[in-house]
Amino acid sequence: IVLTPLNISRNKARDASAKTTMSDIRVYADVFHTNNGYSYDNGVADLCADSEIIKLRQAVESETGNPTTCESVHSAYAVWVELRVSSTYFCVDSVGFSGDVGATEPSAGSTQCP
């Protein structure tokens, strides 16, 4: 009887951890952007292929149990993931947005959260 509320609490904690890591992605993306001539593409690979971003995305995926999506171009990026408890998407992007965007996944190729 106690296990269901305990599992819900654990999943809420995992979602909270994933949101924090998603915010870390936003911070690291700003560093990447500055270090690469104010571009999300350093000429070799874009932001989404950067090893640090990949590690952070893997941490989010571990917490949520869902894959992340990362889209980037020279001037913009967005990263999103479906959360465990609410089945809504959490998104961060290059304009500074960080938050829930509803139950519909952002469009493929989108570099801005809806």
C-alpha positions in Angstrom: 0.0 0.0 0.0 2.9 2.4 0.8 4.9 1.5 -2.4 2.8 3.4 -4.9 3.2 6.8 -3.1 6.9 6.0 -2.5 7.4 5.3 -6.3 5.6 8.5 -7.2 7.8 10.4 -4.8 10.9 8.8 -6.3 9.9 9.6 -9.8 9.1 13.3 -8.8 12.6 13.5 -7.4 14.1 12.0 -10.6 12.2 14.6 -12.6 13.5 17.4 -10.4 17.0 16.1 -10.8 16.5 15.9 -14.6 15.3 19.5 -14.7 18.4 20.7 -12.8 20.6 18.9 -15.2 18.7 20.4 -18.1 19.5 23.8 -16.6 23.1 22.7 -16.5 22.9 22.1 -20.3 21.7 25.7 -20.7 24.7 27.0 -18.7 27.2 24.8 -20.6 25.7 25.8 -23.9 26.4 29.5 -23.0 30.0 28.6 -22.3 30.2 26.6 -25.6 28.7 29.6 -27.5 31.2 32.1 -26.0 34.2 29.8 -26.5 33.3 29.1 -30.2 33.0 32.6 -31.5 29.4 33.1 -30.4 28.3 30.1 -32.4 26.6 26.8 -31.4 28.7 25.2 -34.2 32.5 25.2 -33.7 33.3 24.1 -37.3 33.9 20.5 -36.3 30.7 19.6 -34.5 27.7 21.4 -33.2 26.6 21.9 -29.6 24.6 18.6 -29.6 27.7 16.6 -30.5 29.8 18.1 -27.8 31.1 15.5 -25.3 30.0 17.5 -22.2 26.5 18.0 -23.6 26.3 14.3 -24.4 27.2 13.5 -20.8 24.6 15.9 -19.4 22.0 14.5 -21.8 22.8 10.9 -20.7 22.3 12.0 -17.1 18.9 13.4 -17.9 18.0 10.2 -19.8 19.1 8.1 -16.8 16.8 10.1 -14.5 13.7 10.3 -16.8 14.0 6.9 -18.5 13.3 8.8 -21.8 15.6 10.0 -24.6 16.5 13.6 -25.0 16.3 15.5 -28.2 18.9 18.1 -29.1 18.6 20.4 -32.1 21.1 23.1 -32.9 22.2 25.5 -35.7 24.8 28.2 -35.8 22.7 30.7 -33.9 20.3 28.6 -31.8 19.6 25.4 -30.0 16.9 23.6 -28.0 17.0 20.4 -25.9 13.9 18.6 -24.5 12.9 15.4 -22.7 9.6 13.8 -21.6 9.4 13.8 -17.8 8.4 10.6 -15.8 5.5 11.7 -13.6 3.6 14.3 -15.7 4.4 12.9 -19.2 5.0 16.5 -20.2 8.1 17.8 -22.0 10.7 19.9 -20.3 12.7 22.2 -22.6 15.7 24.6 -22.5 16.8 26.8 -25.4 19.2 29.5 -26.5 16.8 32.4 -25.7 16.9 31.4 -22.1 13.7 29.4 -21.8 13.7 26.6 -19.2 10.4 25.0 -18.4 7.5 22.6 -19.1 6.1 22.9 -22.6 3.1 20.6 -22.3 2.2 17.1 -23.4 3.1 17.6 -27.1 6.7 17.1 -28.1 8.4 20.1 -29.7 8.7 19.8 -33.5 11.6 17.9 -34.9 14.3 20.4 -36.0 13.0 23.1 -33.6 15.7 25.3 -32.1 13.4 27.2 -29.8 11.0 25.8 -27.1 7.4 26.4 -27.9 
